[in-house]
Amino acid sequence: MTAEEHTQQEAGQAEETGEVEALEDLAAVTRERDEYLDRLQRLKAEFDNYRKREARLQSERAQHAAERLVKDLLAVLDDLERALEAAAHHEEAKLEEGVALVHRALRDTLAKEGLAEIETDGRFDPHVHEALLSQPSEAEEGSVIEVVQKGYRLGDRVLRPARVVVAGANEPATKPPVRDSGPGKGASGEPGGSTGSEQV
């Protein structure tokens, strides 16, 4: 075998070795890709299961909370029915007492759920108050002088702002301006009228 043939043979072997290595590298990359894809699919399936489980738990919690609130409100419903029975028999004193009882029971039940009335004493607060109008008042400007509709919080969140009337600037009453009739006009405003000092 000549030197040239030997060189060609070595070149051929090197080329075959390079192709084998390239194929092995490709196979390794393919395996790695398949492993990542498998992990990703498993992670996606786990996340989907987690999301469905959380949605189910949230629905159950909401249903449980609503069930507890409705159960507490049944006593209020009973009191209201008794008040309506008193109204049907024209027992005004019992009707008033029954309505007051219903109001107190409903207020206490909602307070247990975290409901609280928004304070309206003092200055207007745009975070918890809604100003319907501003009107002159002896009270300090910017203070709440009338509550049109009560506002409520549930925990730290405002459910409904208090609708209020706010004290504006107390402007002093002004007299209407006096009209100057001008020279040469009388009290009636007509030309040639009396000026109050006629010459003879």
C-alpha positions as CSV (number, residue, x, y, z in Angstrom):
1,M,0.0,0.0,0.0
2,T,1.4,3.3,-1.0
3,A,1.6,6.3,1.2
4,E,-1.2,8.0,-0.7
5,E,-3.5,5.1,-0.3
6,H,-2.6,4.9,3.4
7,T,-3.5,8.6,3.8
8,Q,-6.8,8.2,2.0
9,Q,-7.6,5.2,4.2
10,E,-6.9,7.2,7.3
11,A,-9.0,10.1,6.0
12,G,-11.9,7.7,5.3
13,Q,-11.6,6.2,8.8
14,A,-11.6,9.7,10.4
15,E,-14.6,10.7,8.4
16,E,-16.5,7.6,9.5
17,T,-15.4,8.3,13.1
18,G,-16.7,11.9,12.8
19,E,-20.1,10.6,11.4
20,V,-20.4,8.1,14.2
21,E,-19.7,10.8,16.8
22,A,-22.2,13.1,15.2
23,L,-24.8,10.4,15.2
24,E,-24.1,9.7,18.9
25,D,-24.3,13.4,19.7
26,L,-27.6,13.6,17.9
27,A,-28.9,10.6,19.7
28,A,-27.9,12.1,23.1
29,V,-29.6,15.4,22.2
30,T,-32.7,13.6,21.1
31,R,-32.8,11.6,24.4
32,E,-32.4,14.8,26.4
33,R,-35.1,16.6,24.4
34,D,-37.5,13.6,25.0
35,E,-36.7,13.7,28.7
36,Y,-37.4,17.4,28.9
37,L,-40.6,17.0,26.9
38,D,-41.7,14.2,29.2
39,R,-41.0,16.3,32.3
40,L,-42.9,19.2,30.8
41,Q,-45.9,17.1,30.0
42,R,-45.9,15.7,33.6
43,L,-45.6,19.2,35.1
44,K,-48.5,20.4,32.9
45,A,-50.6,17.5,34.0
46,E,-49.8,18.1,37.7
47,F,-50.6,21.8,37.3
48,D,-53.9,21.1,35.7
49,N,-54.8,18.7,38.5
50,Y,-53.7,21.3,41.1
51,R,-55.8,24.0,39.4
52,K,-58.9,21.7,39.3
53,R,-58.4,20.7,42.9
54,E,-58.1,24.3,44.0
55,A,-61.2,25.4,42.1
56,R,-63.1,22.5,43.7
57,L,-61.9,23.5,47.2
58,Q,-62.7,27.2,46.6
59,S,-66.2,26.3,45.4
60,E,-66.7,24.1,48.5
61,R,-65.5,26.9,50.8
62,A,-67.8,29.4,49.2
63,Q,-70.7,27.0,49.5
64,H,-69.9,26.3,53.1
65,A,-69.7,30.1,53.9
66,A,-73.0,30.7,52.1
67,E,-74.6,27.8,54.0
68,R,-73.4,29.2,57.4
69,L,-74.7,32.7,56.6
70,V,-78.1,31.4,55.3
71,K,-78.5,29.3,58.4
72,D,-77.9,32.3,60.6
73,L,-80.4,34.3,58.6
74,L,-83.1,31.7,59.2
75,A,-83.6,33.2,62.7
76,V,-84.1,36.6,61.1
77,L,-86.6,35.2,58.7
78,D,-88.6,33.7,61.6
79,D,-88.6,37.0,63.4
80,L,-89.8,38.8,60.3
81,E,-92.7,36.3,59.8
82,R,-93.8,36.9,63.4
83,A,-93.7,40.7,62.8
84,L,-95.9,40.2,59.7
85,E,-98.4,38.1,61.7
86,A,-98.6,40.9,64.2
87,A,-99.2,43.4,61.3
88,A,-102.0,41.2,60.0
89,H,-103.8,41.4,63.4
90,H,-103.2,45.2,63.6
91,E,-101.1,44.8,66.7
92,E,-99.0,48.0,66.1
93,A,-96.9,47.7,69.3
94,K,-96.0,44.1,68.5
95,L,-95.3,45.1,64.9
96,E,-92.9,47.8,65.9
97,E,-91.2,45.5,68.5
98,G,-91.0,42.7,65.9
99,V,-89.4,45.0,63.2
100,A,-86.9,46.3,65.8
101,L,-86.1,42.7,66.7
102,V,-85.5,41.7,63.0
103,H,-83.3,44.7,62.5
104,R,-81.2,43.9,65.5
105,A,-80.9,40.2,64.6
106,L,-79.9,41.0,61.0
107,R,-77.4,43.6,62.1
108,D,-75.8,41.2,64.6
109,T,-75.7,38.4,62.1
110,L,-74.0,40.5,59.5
111,A,-71.6,41.9,62.1
112,K,-70.5,38.4,62.9
113,E,-69.6,38.1,59.2
114,G,-67.3,41.2,59.5
115,L,-69.8,43.9,58.4
116,A,-69.3,47.3,60.0
117,E,-70.9,50.6,59.5
118,I,-68.7,53.4,58.1
119,E,-68.2,56.3,60.5
120,T,-69.7,59.6,59.3
121,D,-68.8,61.9,62.2
122,G,-66.2,64.5,61.3
123,R,-64.6,65.4,58.0
124,F,-65.5,64.1,54.6
125,D,-63.2,61.2,53.5
126,P,-63.3,60.4,49.8
127,H,-62.1,56.9,50.5
128,V,-65.2,55.9,52.4
129,H,-67.7,58.7,51.7
130,E,-69.6,59.8,48.5
131,A,-70.6,63.5,48.5
132,L,-74.0,64.0,47.0
133,L,-73.9,67.7,47.4
134,S,-72.3,70.6,49.3
135,Q,-74.3,73.2,51.1
136,P,-73.6,76.3,53.3
137,S,-73.6,75.4,57.0
138,E,-72.6,76.7,60.4
139,A,-70.5,73.5,60.7
140,E,-66.8,73.4,59.7
141,E,-66.3,73.5,56.0
142,G,-65.7,69.9,54.6
143,S,-67.4,68.2,57.5
144,V,-70.3,65.7,57.1
145,I,-73.6,67.4,58.0
146,E,-76.1,64.8,56.8
147,V,-76.1,61.1,56.0
148,V,-78.4,60.2,53.1
149,Q,-77.5,56.5,53.0
150,K,-75.3,54.5,55.4
151,G,-72.1,53.0,54.2
152,Y,-70.5,49.6,55.1
153,R,-67.2,47.8,55.2
154,L,-66.6,44.1,55.1
155,G,-63.3,43.7,56.9
156,D,-61.0,46.2,55.4
157,R,-62.9,46.5,52.1
158,V,-65.5,49.2,51.5
159,L,-68.7,47.4,50.3
160,R,-70.7,50.7,49.9
161,P,-69.5,54.2,50.6
162,A,-71.6,56.4,52.9
163,R,-73.6,58.9,50.8
164,V,-73.4,62.2,52.6
165,V,-74.0,66.0,52.4
166,V,-70.9,68.1,53.1
167,A,-70.7,71.5,54.7
168,G,-69.6,74.2,52.2
169,A,-68.3,77.7,52.8
170,N,-70.9,79.7,54.8
171,E,-71.1,82.8,52.6
172,P,-72.6,85.9,54.2
173,A,-75.9,87.1,52.8
174,T,-75.4,89.9,50.4
175,K,-77.8,92.8,49.7
176,P,-78.9,93.4,46.1
177,P,-76.9,96.2,44.5
178,V,-78.5,99.7,44.5
179,R,-79.2,101.0,41.1
180,D,-77.8,104.5,40.3
181,S,-80.4,106.3,38.2
182,G,-77.7,108.6,36.8
183,P,-77.8,112.4,36.2
184,G,-80.9,113.9,34.5
185,K,-83.1,111.0,35.5
186,G,-85.8,110.9,38.2
187,A,-86.6,108.3,40.7
188,S,-88.8,106.6,38.1
189,G,-85.8,106.4,35.8
190,E,-87.6,108.4,33.1
191,P,-85.8,111.3,31.4
192,G,-86.8,114.7,32.9
193,G,-88.1,113.1,36.1
194,S,-87.6,114.8,39.4
195,T,-84.0,114.9,40.7
196,G,-85.0,115.9,44.1
197,S,-83.7,119.5,43.8
198,E,-85.7,121.4,41.2
199,Q,-84.6,125.0,40.3
200,V,-87.3,127.7,40.0
